[in-house]
Amino acid sequence: MPVEIQLDDLVRLRKLHPCGSYDWRVVRVGADIGLRCLKCDRRVLLPRREFEKRLKTILKGDDALAALETARLENASRPEGAPAGGSKSGVKGRRK
């Protein structure tokens, strides 16, 4: 059964885009799904089957905007090149 997707839905994909974003806006719905990256504005066209495999979550309405704003704030507070986890050295269990 196909995923219920509508125009202007915000979606989060499993793979990271080269610009560093997971979040996309649906700009075309049909046999192919058109997506626009919310960070770099790149547009891609995926076959529906491939889109459904890559899809992690569908963000709709106010929940979508709140989730995106939270993600942006988390990324903005982290220095460039810093690891995403909480480890300062990047290696667990290492002692000095």
ROFIFI-80360 format. One record per residue: x, y, z of N, C-alpha, C in turn; residue in one letter; residue number from 1. Coordinates in nm, 3 decimals. Atoms other than C-alpha are relative to their C-alpha. Layout:
residues N
+---------+---------+---------+---------+---------+---------+---------+---------+---------+------+-----+
|    n.px |    n.py |    n.pz |   ca.px |   ca.py |   ca.pz |    c.px |    c.py |    c.pz | code | pos |
+---------+---------+---------+---------+---------+---------+---------+---------+---------+------+-----+
|       X |       Y |       Z |       X |       Y |       Z |       X |       Y |       Z |    A | NUM |
...
+---------+---------+---------+---------+---------+---------+---------+---------+---------+------+-----+
end
This chain:
residues 96
+---------+---------+---------+---------+---------+---------+---------+---------+---------+------+-----+
|    n.px |    n.py |    n.pz |   ca.px |   ca.py |   ca.pz |    c.px |    c.py |    c.pz | code | pos |
+---------+---------+---------+---------+---------+---------+---------+---------+---------+------+-----+
|   0.084 |  -0.118 |   0.000 |   0.000 |   0.000 |   0.000 |   0.089 |   0.125 |   0.000 |    M |   1 |
|  -0.084 |  -0.119 |   0.008 |   0.148 |   0.340 |  -0.098 |  -0.012 |   0.088 |   0.125 |    P |   2 |
|  -0.002 |  -0.093 |  -0.113 |   0.244 |   0.593 |   0.167 |  -0.088 |   0.120 |  -0.034 |    V |   3 |
|   0.084 |  -0.119 |   0.019 |  -0.006 |   0.879 |   0.212 |   0.089 |   0.123 |   0.005 |    E |   4 |
|  -0.086 |  -0.117 |   0.007 |   0.198 |   1.176 |   0.095 |  -0.075 |   0.108 |  -0.077 |    I |   5 |
|   0.070 |  -0.111 |   0.065 |   0.064 |   1.519 |  -0.002 |   0.099 |   0.110 |  -0.034 |    Q |   6 |
|  -0.080 |  -0.114 |   0.038 |   0.204 |   1.828 |  -0.165 |   0.028 |   0.088 |   0.121 |    L |   7 |
|  -0.047 |  -0.087 |  -0.109 |   0.399 |   2.054 |   0.076 |   0.018 |  -0.070 |   0.134 |    D |   8 |
|  -0.037 |   0.071 |  -0.122 |   0.447 |   1.779 |   0.336 |   0.150 |   0.015 |   0.021 |    D |   9 |
|  -0.142 |   0.001 |  -0.032 |   0.780 |   1.794 |   0.514 |   0.036 |  -0.142 |   0.038 |    L |  10 |
|  -0.040 |   0.138 |  -0.026 |   0.964 |   1.462 |   0.521 |   0.146 |  -0.004 |   0.044 |    V |  11 |
|  -0.138 |   0.025 |  -0.043 |   1.280 |   1.331 |   0.685 |   0.043 |  -0.132 |  -0.061 |    R |  12 |
|  -0.050 |   0.120 |   0.065 |   1.485 |   1.080 |   0.486 |   0.109 |  -0.065 |   0.085 |    L |  13 |
|  -0.099 |   0.076 |  -0.077 |   1.723 |   0.814 |   0.619 |   0.143 |   0.044 |  -0.027 |    R |  14 |
|  -0.137 |  -0.036 |   0.036 |   2.031 |   0.930 |   0.431 |   0.020 |   0.150 |   0.005 |    K |  15 |
|  -0.038 |  -0.140 |  -0.008 |   2.206 |   1.260 |   0.487 |   0.029 |   0.054 |  -0.140 |    L |  16 |
|  -0.031 |  -0.067 |   0.127 |   2.213 |   1.497 |   0.189 |   0.141 |   0.060 |   0.012 |    H |  17 |
|  -0.136 |  -0.056 |  -0.008 |   2.565 |   1.626 |   0.101 |   0.008 |   0.136 |   0.070 |    P |  18 |
|  -0.002 |  -0.131 |  -0.068 |   2.468 |   1.970 |   0.238 |  -0.014 |  -0.015 |   0.151 |    C |  19 |
|   0.011 |   0.024 |  -0.143 |   2.407 |   1.811 |   0.581 |  -0.143 |  -0.007 |   0.053 |    G |  20 |
|   0.140 |   0.000 |  -0.044 |   2.025 |   1.805 |   0.591 |  -0.067 |  -0.135 |  -0.027 |    S |  21 |
|   0.084 |   0.118 |   0.020 |   1.779 |   1.518 |   0.631 |  -0.141 |   0.040 |  -0.044 |    Y |  22 |
|   0.137 |  -0.047 |   0.014 |   1.469 |   1.734 |   0.579 |  -0.029 |   0.056 |  -0.139 |    D |  23 |
|   0.040 |  -0.036 |   0.135 |   1.283 |   1.788 |   0.251 |  -0.146 |   0.041 |  -0.003 |    W |  24 |
|   0.140 |  -0.037 |   0.025 |   0.958 |   1.947 |   0.124 |  -0.045 |  -0.070 |  -0.128 |    R |  25 |
|   0.056 |   0.068 |   0.118 |   0.738 |   1.750 |  -0.119 |  -0.054 |   0.107 |  -0.095 |    V |  26 |
|   0.042 |  -0.099 |   0.099 |   0.693 |   1.955 |  -0.438 |  -0.072 |  -0.064 |  -0.119 |    V |  27 |
|   0.070 |   0.070 |   0.108 |   0.551 |   1.688 |  -0.672 |  -0.042 |  -0.138 |   0.050 |    R |  28 |
|   0.050 |   0.130 |  -0.040 |   0.336 |   1.380 |  -0.612 |  -0.057 |  -0.070 |  -0.123 |    V |  29 |
|   0.047 |   0.080 |   0.113 |   0.271 |   1.106 |  -0.866 |   0.076 |  -0.132 |   0.002 |    G |  30 |
|  -0.083 |   0.121 |   0.007 |   0.461 |   0.800 |  -0.988 |   0.139 |   0.031 |   0.053 |    A |  31 |
|  -0.125 |  -0.049 |  -0.056 |   0.769 |   1.005 |  -0.899 |  -0.033 |   0.104 |   0.107 |    D |  32 |
|   0.018 |  -0.098 |  -0.106 |   0.806 |   1.219 |  -0.587 |   0.107 |   0.107 |  -0.017 |    I |  33 |
|  -0.093 |  -0.112 |   0.009 |   0.965 |   1.562 |  -0.625 |   0.025 |   0.055 |   0.138 |    G |  34 |
|  -0.038 |  -0.050 |  -0.132 |   1.156 |   1.687 |  -0.321 |   0.091 |   0.121 |  -0.016 |    L |  35 |
|  -0.090 |  -0.114 |  -0.004 |   1.327 |   2.017 |  -0.238 |   0.065 |   0.004 |   0.138 |    R |  36 |
|  -0.075 |  -0.003 |  -0.125 |   1.601 |   2.026 |   0.027 |  -0.029 |   0.131 |   0.073 |    C |  37 |
|   0.033 |  -0.120 |  -0.078 |   1.515 |   2.267 |   0.308 |   0.123 |   0.082 |   0.036 |    L |  38 |
|  -0.122 |  -0.074 |  -0.034 |   1.879 |   2.365 |   0.364 |   0.062 |   0.067 |  -0.122 |    K |  39 |
|  -0.071 |  -0.055 |   0.116 |   2.033 |   2.411 |   0.018 |  -0.092 |   0.027 |  -0.119 |    C |  40 |
|   0.100 |  -0.026 |   0.103 |   1.713 |   2.429 |  -0.194 |   0.019 |  -0.084 |  -0.127 |    D |  41 |
|  -0.019 |   0.091 |   0.114 |   1.831 |   2.148 |  -0.428 |  -0.129 |  -0.077 |  -0.024 |    R |  42 |
|   0.121 |   0.075 |   0.033 |   1.548 |   1.971 |  -0.611 |   0.039 |  -0.134 |  -0.060 |    R |  43 |
|  -0.024 |   0.134 |   0.053 |   1.546 |   1.595 |  -0.676 |  -0.134 |  -0.067 |  -0.031 |    V |  44 |
|   0.118 |   0.077 |   0.038 |   1.299 |   1.353 |  -0.832 |   0.031 |  -0.147 |   0.024 |    L |  45 |
|  -0.021 |   0.141 |  -0.033 |   1.274 |   1.000 |  -0.688 |  -0.121 |  -0.082 |  -0.044 |    L |  46 |
|   0.113 |   0.091 |   0.022 |   1.064 |   0.708 |  -0.808 |  -0.068 |  -0.029 |   0.133 |    P |  47 |
|   0.076 |   0.018 |  -0.124 |   0.788 |   0.646 |  -0.552 |   0.054 |  -0.117 |   0.083 |    R |  48 |
|  -0.051 |   0.117 |  -0.072 |   0.929 |   0.303 |  -0.461 |   0.129 |   0.033 |   0.076 |    R |  49 |
|  -0.126 |  -0.039 |  -0.064 |   1.276 |   0.446 |  -0.386 |  -0.026 |   0.101 |   0.112 |    E |  50 |
|   0.036 |  -0.097 |  -0.102 |   1.121 |   0.738 |  -0.194 |  -0.052 |  -0.071 |   0.126 |    F |  51 |
|   0.057 |   0.072 |  -0.114 |   0.926 |   0.495 |   0.028 |   0.107 |  -0.076 |   0.077 |    E |  52 |
|  -0.110 |   0.069 |  -0.068 |   1.247 |   0.302 |   0.104 |   0.085 |   0.097 |   0.082 |    K |  53 |
|  -0.085 |  -0.099 |  -0.066 |   1.439 |   0.618 |   0.198 |  -0.071 |   0.079 |   0.109 |    R |  54 |
|   0.079 |  -0.080 |  -0.093 |   1.156 |   0.775 |   0.400 |   0.018 |  -0.048 |   0.144 |    L |  55 |
|  -0.009 |   0.032 |  -0.142 |   1.209 |   0.789 |   0.776 |  -0.128 |   0.045 |   0.070 |    K |  56 |
|   0.124 |  -0.050 |  -0.060 |   0.921 |   1.011 |   0.894 |  -0.063 |   0.106 |  -0.090 |    T |  57 |
|   0.073 |  -0.107 |   0.067 |   0.655 |   1.241 |   0.754 |  -0.035 |   0.102 |   0.108 |    I |  58 |
|   0.028 |  -0.108 |  -0.094 |   0.638 |   1.573 |   0.938 |  -0.106 |   0.088 |  -0.063 |    L |  59 |
|   0.109 |  -0.082 |   0.055 |   0.313 |   1.765 |   0.890 |  -0.035 |   0.113 |   0.095 |    K |  60 |
|   0.056 |  -0.111 |  -0.078 |   0.179 |   2.100 |   1.009 |   0.096 |   0.061 |   0.099 |    G |  61 |
|  -0.078 |  -0.069 |  -0.102 |   0.299 |   2.273 |   1.327 |   0.107 |  -0.090 |   0.061 |    D |  62 |
|  -0.099 |   0.093 |  -0.053 |   0.477 |   1.960 |   1.452 |   0.125 |   0.000 |  -0.086 |    D |  63 |
|  -0.113 |  -0.001 |   0.093 |   0.697 |   1.970 |   1.142 |   0.086 |   0.123 |   0.021 |    A |  64 |
|  -0.077 |  -0.123 |  -0.017 |   0.797 |   2.332 |   1.190 |   0.073 |   0.001 |   0.134 |    L |  65 |
|  -0.065 |   0.005 |  -0.131 |   0.871 |   2.279 |   1.560 |   0.118 |  -0.096 |  -0.001 |    A |  66 |
|  -0.109 |   0.098 |   0.008 |   1.083 |   1.970 |   1.487 |   0.118 |   0.055 |  -0.078 |    A |  67 |
|  -0.107 |  -0.058 |   0.080 |   1.281 |   2.151 |   1.218 |   0.073 |   0.110 |   0.075 |    L |  68 |
|  -0.062 |  -0.108 |  -0.076 |   1.343 |   2.453 |   1.440 |   0.088 |  -0.056 |   0.111 |    E |  69 |
|  -0.080 |   0.065 |  -0.104 |   1.466 |   2.226 |   1.722 |   0.128 |  -0.056 |  -0.058 |    T |  70 |
|  -0.118 |   0.057 |   0.065 |   1.702 |   2.046 |   1.484 |   0.098 |   0.109 |  -0.041 |    A |  71 |
|  -0.088 |  -0.111 |   0.041 |   1.838 |   2.377 |   1.351 |   0.073 |   0.058 |   0.120 |    R |  72 |
|  -0.063 |  -0.055 |  -0.120 |   1.903 |   2.506 |   1.703 |   0.107 |  -0.093 |   0.053 |    L |  73 |
|  -0.099 |   0.097 |  -0.046 |   2.085 |   2.186 |   1.800 |   0.124 |   0.005 |  -0.088 |    E |  74 |
|  -0.113 |  -0.005 |   0.092 |   2.304 |   2.202 |   1.488 |   0.075 |   0.132 |   0.010 |    N |  75 |
|  -0.064 |  -0.131 |  -0.009 |   2.374 |   2.574 |   1.532 |   0.084 |   0.012 |   0.127 |    A |  76 |
|  -0.074 |  -0.010 |  -0.126 |   2.492 |   2.530 |   1.893 |   0.124 |  -0.087 |   0.002 |    S |  77 |
|  -0.115 |   0.089 |   0.006 |   2.740 |   2.258 |   1.797 |   0.107 |   0.061 |  -0.090 |    R |  78 |
|  -0.106 |  -0.057 |   0.085 |   3.079 |   2.385 |   1.668 |   0.025 |  -0.086 |  -0.123 |    P |  79 |
|  -0.028 |   0.069 |   0.125 |   3.179 |   2.293 |   1.313 |   0.105 |  -0.109 |   0.023 |    E |  80 |
|  -0.094 |   0.111 |  -0.013 |   3.352 |   1.953 |   1.301 |  -0.009 |  -0.075 |   0.131 |    G |  81 |
|   0.015 |   0.068 |  -0.128 |   3.244 |   1.855 |   1.653 |  -0.081 |  -0.128 |  -0.020 |    A |  82 |
|   0.077 |   0.123 |   0.013 |   3.116 |   1.499 |   1.697 |  -0.144 |   0.021 |   0.045 |    P |  83 |
|   0.142 |  -0.014 |  -0.031 |   2.739 |   1.458 |   1.713 |  -0.033 |  -0.052 |   0.139 |    A |  84 |
|   0.025 |   0.058 |  -0.132 |   2.757 |   1.250 |   2.034 |   0.053 |   0.089 |   0.110 |    G |  85 |
|  -0.043 |  -0.079 |  -0.114 |   2.845 |   1.370 |   2.382 |   0.147 |  -0.014 |   0.032 |    G |  86 |
|  -0.140 |   0.025 |  -0.031 |   3.204 |   1.241 |   2.381 |   0.087 |   0.116 |  -0.048 |    S |  87 |
|  -0.085 |  -0.112 |   0.037 |   3.462 |   1.521 |   2.384 |   0.116 |  -0.043 |  -0.088 |    K |  88 |
|  -0.117 |   0.043 |   0.076 |   3.754 |   1.320 |   2.250 |  -0.039 |  -0.078 |  -0.125 |    S |  89 |
|   0.044 |   0.078 |   0.114 |   3.548 |   1.116 |   2.005 |   0.031 |  -0.147 |   0.014 |    G |  90 |
|  -0.036 |   0.140 |  -0.023 |   3.693 |   0.791 |   2.146 |  -0.043 |  -0.035 |   0.141 |    V |  91 |
|   0.048 |   0.040 |  -0.132 |   3.517 |   0.615 |   2.431 |   0.101 |  -0.089 |   0.070 |    K |  92 |
|  -0.082 |   0.089 |  -0.080 |   3.707 |   0.452 |   2.712 |   0.149 |   0.032 |  -0.002 |    G |  93 |
|  -0.141 |  -0.036 |   0.008 |   4.038 |   0.622 |   2.637 |   0.037 |   0.089 |   0.118 |    R |  94 |
|  -0.045 |  -0.079 |  -0.114 |   4.229 |   0.756 |   2.935 |   0.131 |   0.069 |  -0.032 |    R |  95 |
|  -0.125 |  -0.075 |   0.022 |   4.504 |   1.012 |   2.944 |   0.096 |  -0.024 |   0.113 |    K |  96 |
+---------+---------+---------+---------+---------+---------+---------+---------+---------+------+-----+
end
